[in-house]
């Protein structure tokens, strides 16, 4: 797959479209009120109008989002604004897996990653746009962040692939959200649904 041409087309799709009600987040979980992840909902207009499209790799997610059903669930993502990842988003996956390898074993994590290890072990801990130390990202800017995944934004209404586009703007605000599926390319959608990415 030509990842770069796909993300460029998704950016064009998004830029040329008016925002609709279906782009907004629906079914806000009650626990997000008075919670750090509530910023995803409180700032969704900013995300939808000023967000930029980047690829994100899944670190972990509530297992319920992998099955058909109802409800929106939390996840940890790794993403980067570095243009290198437009062409090579698969390079985010080893970083996500490296962080995940310390789940339930924070005592084995390097001191610079202990917070990440503790946070992904305790799935009730949410954080927004934490910069991963550059010695673990080949010197590139890479963030780890938590998000609530909304089924109506995902093809098939569930998480299939481990790589997908998000809306974020780390220079302007901290929360992010999955790019609504209406703006995905056909090729990327099919790859996501077939679990090839």
N, C-alpha and C positions, 0 to 999 in steps of 0.2 A: 504494500500500500504506500502511496505517496502521501505521507502525513502532512507535509507542508502544503500541498495543493488543497487538501481537505480542510485544514484549519483556515487557510486563506478564503476558501469558499464559504465556510461557516461565518467568518467575519463579514463577508459581503452580504450574506443572507440576513444577518442580524442588523447590519448598518442600514440596509435598504428597507427595513420593515418598521412599521409603527408598532409600538409596544401594545399588547392586548391584555385583557383580563386573564387569559390563560397563561400568560407569562408570569403572573404573580404567584407567590407561594400560597397554597391552599391547605387548610387543615393544620393550623399551627398547634403543635402539641402543648398542652397546658403547662408542662414542666419548663418550657422555654421562657415563660414570663419570669422576670426578676432573675434571669440567668444570663451568663455571658453570651451564650449562643443566641439569645434573643435579639442580638444586634443583626443577625441575618434577616430577621423579619422587620425590625425597626428601620433598617437602612435599605430595604429592598428596592425602593425607588432609585436610590443612588446606584445600587448595583446594576439595575436594569438600564439606566440611562448613561452611567459613566463607567460601567465595568468593561474590562477588556477580556478577550477570549484567550485562554491558555489551556494546554493539556494538563490533566492531573492524573496521577497514579494512585490507586487505592492502597492504603496501608492496612486498614481494618474497617469493618462495618458490622453493625448488628446483623446477625444471620437472618433475621426475618426479612430483610430487604432483598435477599437473594431468591425468595419464594414469592409466588403470586399471592396477593392478599391485600390487606388494607393497612393503613398506618404509614407514617414517615419516620425514618430512623437515622440515628447518628452514625457518623463515619469519620475516619481520619484520612486526610489526603496529603499528598506531596505534590507540589507544583512549582513552576518557575516562570518568571517573566522573561528569562533569557531567550532570545530568538533561536538559539541553538536547539532548543527543545521543540520548536515548531517542526523541525525536520527529524529530530531524534527523540520523540517522547518516550520511547521504550527505555531510554537511559535513566528515566526517573524510577523505573520499577526496582532496580537493585538498591536504590537509596531507600525506597519504601520498605523493601524486604529487610534491609539492614536494620532499620529502626524497629521493625516488627520482631526481629530475632531476639530483642531484649525484653519482649513482653514476658512477664512473670519471672524475669531474671535480672532485675535492675542492678543487683549487686555485681553483675558481670559487665555492665555497661561502662564505657569510658566516662569519666567525670563530666565531660561536656555534654553527654547524652543522657545523664541520669534523670533529668526532668522529663524528657521524652519517654524514657522507659517507664518511669512511675506513672505518667499520664496515660499511656496506652494500656498499662496493666490495670489501672483503675478507670474503667470505662465511663465513670460518672464525671471525670475531669474533662473539661472542654477548654480549648485554648484557640486563639486566633492568630494566624500568621507569625509563627515562631520561626526565626531564621535558623536553619540548620547550620552548625559550624562548617566553614568552608573546607576544612580538612576531610570532611566526610562527603563532600559534593563535587570533588574534583575542581574546587576553586570557584564554582559557579554559584549564583544566588538561587537558593532553593528554600522554599518554605514548607513547613508542616502546619496543617490547620484542621480544625474540626468543622463539620458542616452537618446539617440535617438534610438527608437525601429525600426528595419528594417524588413519589411515584409518577405523578402526572408529567414530570419533566423527563422521565426515563423511557426509552423505547421498550415496549413490553411491560411497562409499569413495574419493573424490577431491575435489580443490578445484575447484569450478565457479564460484561467485560470489566476488566480492571483498569482500563484507560478510557477517559472520557473528557469532553470539554467543559470548562467551568467559566463563570464570569467572576473576575476579581480585579482589583486595582490596588495593589499593596502600597502605592504612593499616596493614595487618597483616603482609603478606609480599610478596615481589617476583615470584615466578613465577606463571604463569597457564596455562590450558589451554582448548581449545575446549570449549564446552558440549556434552556428549554429545547426539547427534542424537535420542535418545528423548524429549528434553524440548523439541525445537523444535516450533513450530506447523506445521500442515499448509501453511498459506499461505506461510510463510517458507521451508519446505523446498522447495516447488514452485518458488518464485521463485529460490532458490539453484540448484536443479538445472537450471533453464532459462536460467541465467546472466543473469537480469534484474536482479540486484543486485550 
